[in-house]
Amino acid sequence: MSNESNQDLVVGLDAGGTRIRAVLASAATGRTLGEAAAGPGNALTVPLSQLTDHLAEAIGRAVPERDRDRVVAVVGGFAGAASGPPAAGSSDEGSADPSELSGPPDLPGFSDRDPGRLNALAALAEAQRRLGVAPRTVGVSSDIEAAFASAPGTPADGLALVAGTGAAATRISGRRCTVSVDGDGWLLGDEGSGFWIGRGAVRAALRMADGRGDPTTLARSVGQALGLPADLLEGAEGVEGVYEAHETDGVDGGGAGAVEGAGGAGAPRRYGPGRGAAGASRWSRARREAFRTRLLPTVMAQPPVALARLAPLVAEAARRKDPVATAILREAMDHLTAAVRALDPRPGERIVVTGGLLGPDGPLAAPLTGRLEGLGLTVDRVADGCRGAVALARLGHGSPSHAAGTS
């Protein structure tokens, strides 16, 4: 930090359901000077005391004590929070136009009453007090707004799609969300998300076990991932010996053709309807019943969103040509595409995509990109909202937007 030892600093926060990531950057150049991570940061689901502790840990580790008096702006993109104007008590000098950060224009002041935003502001204020950080500008945005701002050039308008633990699509205008589709949480929505895919894996395993569903290797992989006894999985080979295998149309679980082809003309042909697990004769009825008896309480003992960690099992099974897994991924992609369509996209519009399912190694990245481009959209992929949160902090401080990126 020798060249920036006397310069103003900003902090950007990406606070998601899994972790909070804090980035310290130069207010003048946007260059990254420090970063750290801590526990979950969903402003609606994480208790306020824990949220405060996690924020204090992330910021405290990212910002050395000697530099905390030089932090002039802090902006966080929080899962579970709506955007709004700069926090009360922050300086108006150099702040972004409040009209760019408020709620929908026909509901003035709506975001100021948003419980997630209020939680985020309260936790952030207490975390800063503990650390001796007193920025002139403090801002809270949604995580999807911060992710959108992470795209090259820090765009102000366009579409955004997040597919990680949860899933949501939004229209961004003036760097704030004006229209949202889904993002309704695990109980009511998040269709096509990591949670949704992981839940699909468990459901497929249960349906195979009770005889209603098609054979799938997911029964074994889900059982192993959840720590079920190995003897209960003997004979749960899934597809082997039940499907008539033949090579067609690239249904291999490893790319656009695999996901698009599920259930189509090239899908593997079953030996007969209603066979399900009964067709997998090596997996005895007694073991299947014991499997269900052990699996259900194991799943119920965990937070629902923990099912998202099973999503990679579906991607791996699809790569190995498991038709049930391939169909789950195809349906997930259908849901995400429908969410974007509901935003009435215009040809040539930019869409920023982010989240574990859509990252460089994400199972839906390539096929969904093809679909979005088919809608005439220009696709930008970002890792998370940290870069955007730093950019928004710099804009709030009055730094030029063209230099808003971090490095």
Secondary structure as GFF3:
##gff-version 3
##sequence-region A 1 407
A	DSSP	three_ten_helix	2	4	.	.	.	ID=ss1
A	DSSP	beta_strand	9	15	.	.	.	ID=ss2
A	DSSP	beta_strand	20	26	.	.	.	ID=ss3
A	DSSP	beta_strand	32	38	.	.	.	ID=ss4
A	DSSP	alpha_helix	48	62	.	.	.	ID=ss5
A	DSSP	three_ten_helix	65	70	.	.	.	ID=ss6
A	DSSP	beta_strand	71	78	.	.	.	ID=ss7
A	DSSP	three_ten_helix	98	100	.	.	.	ID=ss8
A	DSSP	three_ten_helix	111	113	.	.	.	ID=ss9
A	DSSP	alpha_helix	115	131	.	.	.	ID=ss10
A	DSSP	beta_strand	137	142	.	.	.	ID=ss11
A	DSSP	alpha_helix	143	149	.	.	.	ID=ss12
A	DSSP	beta_strand	158	163	.	.	.	ID=ss13
A	DSSP	beta_strand	167	173	.	.	.	ID=ss14
A	DSSP	beta_strand	176	182	.	.	.	ID=ss15
A	DSSP	alpha_helix	185	188	.	.	.	ID=ss16
A	DSSP	alpha_helix	194	210	.	.	.	ID=ss17
A	DSSP	alpha_helix	218	225	.	.	.	ID=ss18
A	DSSP	three_ten_helix	230	233	.	.	.	ID=ss19
A	DSSP	beta_strand	243	244	.	.	.	ID=ss20
A	DSSP	alpha_helix	256	261	.	.	.	ID=ss21
A	DSSP	beta_strand	269	270	.	.	.	ID=ss22
A	DSSP	three_ten_helix	276	279	.	.	.	ID=ss23
A	DSSP	alpha_helix	285	300	.	.	.	ID=ss24
A	DSSP	three_ten_helix	304	310	.	.	.	ID=ss25
A	DSSP	alpha_helix	311	319	.	.	.	ID=ss26
A	DSSP	alpha_helix	323	341	.	.	.	ID=ss27
A	DSSP	beta_strand	350	354	.	.	.	ID=ss28
A	DSSP	alpha_helix	365	374	.	.	.	ID=ss29
A	DSSP	beta_strand	378	381	.	.	.	ID=ss30
A	DSSP	alpha_helix	386	397	.	.	.	ID=ss31
A	DSSP	three_ten_helix	401	403	.	.	.	ID=ss32
###
